[in-house]
Amino acid sequence: MYPEAVSAPLWDAVRRHTDAAAYPYHVPGHKQGRGLPEEFARRMAQFDLTELPGLDNLLAPSGPLAEAESLAARLCGSKACHFTTGGSTSGIIAALLALCPSDKRPLLPRNAHVSCVHACVLADLVPIFYDIQEDATRKLFLGADIADFSLRLTSDVGVALLVSPNYHGVISDAGAMSSLCREAGIPFIVDEAHGTHLLLSPPMPPSAVSLGADVVVQSVHKTGVALTGSSWVNVNTEAYVRSVKAALRLLQTTSPSYLQLISLDLARAFFETQGKERAEVALRAAQAIRKAVPVYEPPEVYGLDPLRVVVDSLPLGMNGHQLGQHLLAQGVAVEMTDLTTAVLVLSPGDGLCAIAPVTAAVAALTHRARRTNSDISPAGRFLLGDQFALSPRSAYLASGEDLPLHLANGRIAAEPVTLYPPGSPLIWPGQRIGEDFIEYINMSLAHGASATGLRQGTVRVVSEATK
Ligand SMILES: Cc1ncc(COP(=O)(O)O)c(C=O)c1O
C-alpha cells in the first residue's frame, strides 16, 4: 500500500495482532464486527463524518442526534441519555463536575476508576473514600461495604459514586445505596462502565438505571456493541439533565467521530431488536465456559455479572499473567490478568462460537506438567489509604521530580499510579507513598503486571521545595 520504507508502527502492531486471529474475550463488545450491521462495517470509511449540515451537533443536539439520544433514553429507562465519544472516562468526569458543589467532597469507593482522579484535579475536590470488601489473599476488590458507605454519607459529602459491576464482575447493591443517598439528599452516580448489558434484564441482573441512581455512566463499547470510546450518560433526575450535559460540553471535542455516534445509535437498535435473544446466547456460552475451566468464586458478594468469566490460574499452576500469555499463544486473547486470574469479557456480540477456543486452550494447559505456584505471595497494602497531604490538584500541578520507586517512601505522589487494567489508582496525587505501596507495586510488576504512572521504574513526586 505504501513503500516498504515508510514506518507506521501502530498500524503494523494492530495488523500483527489482528492477523494472529485470537478469539477476542475482551472489549469492544461488538467482537471484531460480529455485533455490527454488515453495511456499517463495510462502509466505515464513507461514514467517517462529523458535524455537516443536516447531521446535527453533539454539543447542542436538536435533529437526528437528539432523536437518537431520546430513543436511547427510552431503551435505558432514563430521563435523558447523553452520548459521548470520550468513553465513560469523560462521562464520569462530567457527572462529578456537574454534581459536586465546590465546598463539598465526593464520596468515592477505594476502587474508583482513574477518571475520578481527573475530575478531582480539574475541580479541586478532595475525596472521602468508603470501603470495598476485598479478597485479601488474591488482592481483589469485591463489592461496596454498605455499612461503611452509610457511615460516611455525612453533610461534607456533595456526591457519592459506586463502581458496579467491577472489572471482576462483582455487583454491589446499587438499590440500597440509592435509597441511602436519596434519604441524605445527596446525588448518586453509578459507574456502570462494565454493565451496559444489564439493560437487557432479564436475563441479566438489573442496571442501576432502574434502581434509583441519579446518573449512570455506561461504556457501550465494552459490553454493548458500539465502537471503542463510545459511551452514554444516563440521567435519571430532571434537575441534573442540563448540568451534566453542560459539563460534558466542557470535555468533548468539537469534531466528534460520527462513526462512534452512529455506533451508539446502532447499539441501541441492536439491544431493542435482538438484545435479549443475543444476551441469552452469550449467557449459554458463559455457562458452558464456566463448566469447563477453573473459575474464581469470590466469597459472599451481593451479585455477579453472568457474562464475566474469571478464570482461576492457581489450579493450572501459574499466576494470572502467565495464564494470559499461555492462552494468547493458543489463540485466546483475554481482557485482563492479575496475580491469580485471567478475566474474559463476553457480551451480546458473542455467539456460541465463543465456547470452544478458551475451553480447548485451558484443557491443553491442564494436561501440561503443573508448575508450583509458591511464588504467588501476598505482599504490601493494596487498598488505597484515606489521607491526603495535599489536594490532588495541588499535588498534580506542583513542580515535581521523578524518583526511583525505592527512594520514594514518605514522599507525596504527584500523579496517580494504577495497575492497568483495572485502572483503579493504588495511590492518588496528594497521598504519601508508603513502604507497603512500594512492596505491592514491585511484587505485581515482578509477576508481569503493567502499571501507568511509573516511568522506567520512577514515580513522580512533589518536589521537596514546593510542598
Ligand atoms: C470501572 C471503570 N470505570 C470507567 C472506565 C472508563 O471507561 P472508558 O474506557 O469507556 O472511558 C473503566 C475503563 O476500563 C472502568 O474499568
The ligand as a Tripos MOL2 file, in Angstrom:
@<TRIPOS>MOLECULE
LIG
   16    16     1     0     0
SMALL
NO_CHARGES

@<TRIPOS>ATOM
      1 C1        -14.6510    0.8100   36.3800 C.3       1 LIG1
      2 C2        -14.3410    1.6370   35.1730 C.ar      1 LIG1
      3 N1        -14.8950    2.8540   35.0680 N.ar      1 LIG1
      4 C3        -14.6750    3.6340   33.9980 C.ar      1 LIG1
      5 C4        -13.8750    3.2090   32.9740 C.ar      1 LIG1
      6 C5        -13.6250    4.1300   31.8070 C.3       1 LIG1
      7 O1        -14.3360    3.6770   30.7160 O.3       1 LIG1
      8 P1        -13.9980    4.1150   29.2160 P.3       1 LIG1
      9 O2        -12.9480    3.1720   28.7400 O.co2     1 LIG1
     10 O3        -15.2890    3.9530   28.4990 O.co2     1 LIG1
     11 O4        -13.5200    5.5150   29.2340 O.co2     1 LIG1
     12 C6        -13.2730    1.9580   33.0340 C.ar      1 LIG1
     13 C7        -12.4030    1.5060   31.9440 C.2       1 LIG1
     14 O5        -11.9380    0.4190   31.8840 O.2       1 LIG1
     15 C8        -13.5090    1.1420   34.1720 C.ar      1 LIG1
     16 O6        -12.9310   -0.0610   34.2960 O.3       1 LIG1
@<TRIPOS>BOND
     1     1     2 1
     2     2     3 ar
     3     2    15 ar
     4     3     4 ar
     5     4     5 ar
     6     5     6 1
     7     5    12 ar
     8     6     7 1
     9     7     8 1
    10     8     9 2
    11     8    10 1
    12     8    11 1
    13    12    13 1
    14    12    15 ar
    15    13    14 2
    16    15    16 1
@<TRIPOS>SUBSTRUCTURE
     1 LIG1         1 GROUP 0 **** ****
